[in-house]
Structure formats: structure tokens, C-alpha cells
């Protein structure tokens, strides 16, 4: 049975799944029945941050136009952009091999944004049943889950979760912080 996290909760991945090496980070959502005149296109991104909480390079920003991390092992791989988010289960998936994350990377920040939110008059208040879950690639078992239950009625970007290395151990933090201004606000925060 997966552990369900609340906003702000932190947990050691080693404690919840001893020996965890590779994980599937699945993110899903449903769009409420609203008519904004346009389809919703929600995108998942990962920021690979160094000790200084900044991207070492632009290629450490993983998203639909940069699907693999720059390290030779490609420790992070985005499995592609879902343009509609329709259907059950995970709408977008990121694979992370924790054993291959380069030593200079200390934190992985998972973000969801609405593509062209302002032009389409869309926000996360029009989205429901949003979640992030971690699945052990080896056992195929879901080990952690964080359901976003807040009403993000003005936000167009959400930092969903962080996986970070503290004292040589990988941990997860259920963040759930929303932002106005879309992806650019978060990019500004993490770029050098």
C-alpha cells in the first residue's frame, strides 16, 4: 500500500522503499467541465538543481522539448507530452534513476504548468483530481502518492514535489505551491 502524503510532508525514500533505485514519477489530472474555448494542455517539467538551488545549465531543465537529462546515463527521462490529459491514470510520466543522478545535482523539482494559460483564460482552479505518485520501477508498486486538493483558482504553475538528496539519502517533499505567471516565474527562480 502506497503512503499518502499531505502538503508539506517529507519522507525518506529509503524508509518507504528500501533499496529503491529507479522510479517512475506519474502525474495525472482531470479537467473540470468548463468551456474556455480551448483544450487544456498541462505540461510537466523537472528542474535538476545544484547545491546553490540553480540549474547548472539550460539542459538540466527537462520538459517536452528536452526529454533527457544531459548526463551520459540520462538519469531522468520525460516520456513525452500529453496534449489532452484524457484517460485514466498517469497523464505524463518521468523516469528517474536515483543511482545515476550526478553528484552535483542535489534536488529535482517537479512542476506542472498550463500551456498558454493566459491566452486561453485557464488556471488550475479548473483542474481536479491532480496527483503525483512514485512507483518503484523494479517492483512496479506505487510507494508514495500526493493528491493536490487545494483550489488553485489563480495559479497557472504548481511546484508539485521535490526529490532531494540530504546526507546521502534521497527524500521526497510534497510541496503543492502554486504560482501566477506560469513557467516563466519558476524559470526565473532557478536560472543562474
C-alpha positions as CSV (number, residue, x, y, z in Angstrom):
1,X,0.0,0.0,0.0
2,X,1.4,3.4,-1.0
3,X,2.0,6.1,1.6
4,X,-0.3,9.1,1.0
5,X,1.5,12.4,1.7
6,X,-0.1,15.7,2.8
7,X,1.1,19.1,1.6
8,X,4.4,20.0,3.4
9,X,5.2,16.4,4.4
10,X,8.7,15.0,3.8
11,X,9.7,11.4,3.8
12,X,12.9,9.3,3.2
13,X,12.6,7.2,0.1
14,X,14.9,4.6,1.7
15,X,12.5,4.2,4.6
16,X,9.4,3.8,2.5
17,X,11.0,1.6,-0.1
18,X,14.4,0.1,1.0
19,X,16.8,-0.4,-2.0
20,X,14.8,1.9,-4.3
21,X,17.0,2.7,-7.3
22,X,14.7,3.8,-10.2
23,X,11.3,5.3,-10.0
24,X,8.5,6.3,-12.3
25,X,7.0,9.7,-11.3
26,X,3.5,9.7,-12.7
27,X,1.4,12.9,-12.7
28,X,-2.3,13.0,-13.5
29,X,-5.2,15.3,-13.5
30,X,-8.8,15.8,-14.9
31,X,-10.2,19.0,-16.3
32,X,-13.5,20.1,-14.8
33,X,-16.4,20.6,-17.2
34,X,-15.6,24.2,-18.1
35,X,-15.6,25.8,-21.5
36,X,-12.7,28.2,-22.0
37,X,-12.9,27.8,-25.8
38,X,-9.7,25.9,-25.9
39,X,-8.4,22.4,-24.8
40,X,-6.2,22.2,-21.7
41,X,-2.6,21.4,-22.3
42,X,-0.9,20.7,-19.0
43,X,2.9,20.2,-19.1
44,X,5.3,18.5,-16.6
45,X,8.8,19.8,-16.2
46,X,11.8,18.8,-14.0
47,X,14.4,21.2,-12.8
48,X,17.7,19.5,-11.9
49,X,19.3,21.8,-9.3
50,X,22.8,22.0,-7.8
51,X,23.8,22.9,-4.3
52,X,23.0,26.6,-5.0
53,X,19.4,25.8,-5.9
54,X,20.1,26.8,-9.5
55,X,20.2,24.9,-12.9
56,X,23.8,24.1,-13.8
57,X,22.8,24.7,-17.4
58,X,19.7,25.1,-19.6
59,X,19.9,21.4,-20.5
60,X,19.2,20.5,-16.8
61,X,15.7,21.7,-17.4
62,X,13.7,18.6,-18.6
63,X,10.5,19.2,-20.5
64,X,8.6,18.3,-23.7
65,X,11.4,19.9,-25.9
66,X,14.3,18.4,-23.8
67,X,13.2,14.9,-22.9
68,X,16.5,13.6,-21.4
69,X,18.9,14.8,-18.8
70,X,22.4,15.9,-20.1
71,X,24.4,13.2,-18.2
72,X,25.6,10.2,-20.3
73,X,23.3,7.8,-18.4
74,X,20.2,10.0,-18.9
75,X,19.2,9.6,-15.3
76,X,16.0,11.5,-16.0
77,X,13.8,10.8,-19.0
78,X,10.5,12.6,-19.8
79,X,8.3,10.1,-21.6
80,X,6.5,12.6,-23.7
81,X,3.9,15.3,-23.7
82,X,0.2,14.5,-23.3
83,X,-1.7,17.3,-25.2
84,X,-5.1,16.5,-23.7
85,X,-4.6,14.7,-20.4
86,X,-7.6,12.5,-21.3
87,X,-8.0,9.0,-19.9
88,X,-7.4,7.3,-16.6
89,X,-4.1,7.1,-14.6
90,X,-0.9,9.0,-15.3
91,X,-1.1,11.7,-17.9
92,X,2.6,12.3,-18.0
93,X,5.5,10.2,-16.8
94,X,9.1,11.0,-15.8
95,X,11.6,8.1,-15.2
96,X,14.3,8.8,-12.6
97,X,17.2,6.5,-11.9
98,X,18.4,7.8,-8.5
99,X,21.6,5.7,-8.6
100,X,22.7,7.6,-11.8
101,X,21.9,11.2,-10.8
102,X,25.3,13.1,-10.9
103,X,26.7,14.0,-7.6
104,X,26.4,17.8,-8.2
105,X,22.6,17.5,-8.6
106,X,21.0,17.8,-5.1
107,X,17.4,18.4,-5.9
108,X,14.8,17.5,-8.6
109,X,11.8,19.9,-8.7
110,X,8.6,18.6,-10.4
111,X,6.4,21.4,-11.8
112,X,3.1,21.4,-13.8
113,X,2.1,24.3,-15.9
114,X,-0.8,25.2,-18.2
115,X,0.4,25.9,-21.8
116,X,-0.7,29.4,-22.9
117,X,-2.9,29.7,-19.7
118,X,-3.4,33.5,-20.1
119,X,-4.3,33.4,-23.7
120,X,-6.7,30.6,-23.1
121,X,-8.1,32.0,-19.8
122,X,-7.2,28.9,-17.9
123,X,-6.0,28.2,-14.4
124,X,-5.5,25.2,-12.0
125,X,-8.9,26.0,-10.4
126,X,-10.4,24.4,-13.5
127,X,-8.5,21.2,-12.8
128,X,-9.4,18.4,-10.3
129,X,-8.1,15.1,-9.1
130,X,-4.5,16.2,-9.6
131,X,-1.8,13.9,-8.2
132,X,1.8,12.8,-8.3
133,X,2.9,9.3,-7.5
134,X,6.1,7.4,-7.2
135,X,6.4,3.9,-8.5
136,X,9.3,1.6,-7.9
137,X,10.4,0.5,-11.4
138,X,11.7,-2.8,-10.1
139,X,8.6,-4.0,-8.2
140,X,6.0,-1.9,-10.2
141,X,4.5,-0.9,-6.8
142,X,3.3,2.6,-6.0
143,X,5.3,3.7,-2.9
144,X,4.2,7.3,-2.5
145,X,1.3,9.5,-3.5
146,X,0.4,13.1,-3.1
147,X,-3.1,14.3,-4.1
148,X,-3.4,18.0,-4.7
149,X,-6.6,19.0,-3.1
150,X,-6.3,22.8,-2.8
151,X,-8.3,25.1,-5.1
152,X,-5.6,26.8,-7.2
153,X,-8.0,29.3,-8.8
154,X,-5.5,31.9,-9.9
155,X,-2.4,29.8,-10.3
156,X,-1.0,28.7,-13.7
157,X,2.0,26.8,-12.4
158,X,2.4,24.5,-9.4
159,X,5.6,23.1,-7.9
160,X,4.1,19.6,-7.1
161,X,7.0,17.8,-5.4
162,X,10.7,17.8,-4.8
163,X,13.1,14.8,-4.6
164,X,16.2,15.9,-2.9
165,X,19.4,14.4,-1.5
166,X,20.1,15.1,2.2
167,X,23.0,13.4,3.9
168,X,23.4,10.9,1.1
169,X,19.8,9.8,1.2
170,X,17.0,10.7,-1.3
171,X,13.9,12.2,0.2
172,X,10.6,13.5,-1.2
173,X,8.7,16.6,-0.2
174,X,5.1,17.1,-1.1
175,X,5.2,20.8,-2.0
176,X,1.9,21.9,-3.7
177,X,2.9,25.6,-4.1
178,X,1.1,27.5,-6.8
179,X,2.3,30.5,-8.8
180,X,0.8,33.1,-11.1
181,X,2.9,33.9,-14.2
182,X,3.3,30.4,-15.5
183,X,6.5,28.6,-16.2
184,X,8.5,31.8,-16.6
185,X,8.2,32.6,-12.9
186,X,9.7,29.3,-12.0
187,X,12.4,29.5,-14.7
188,X,13.4,32.9,-13.3
189,X,13.8,31.4,-9.9
190,X,16.1,28.6,-10.9
191,X,18.2,30.0,-13.8
192,X,21.7,31.5,-13.0
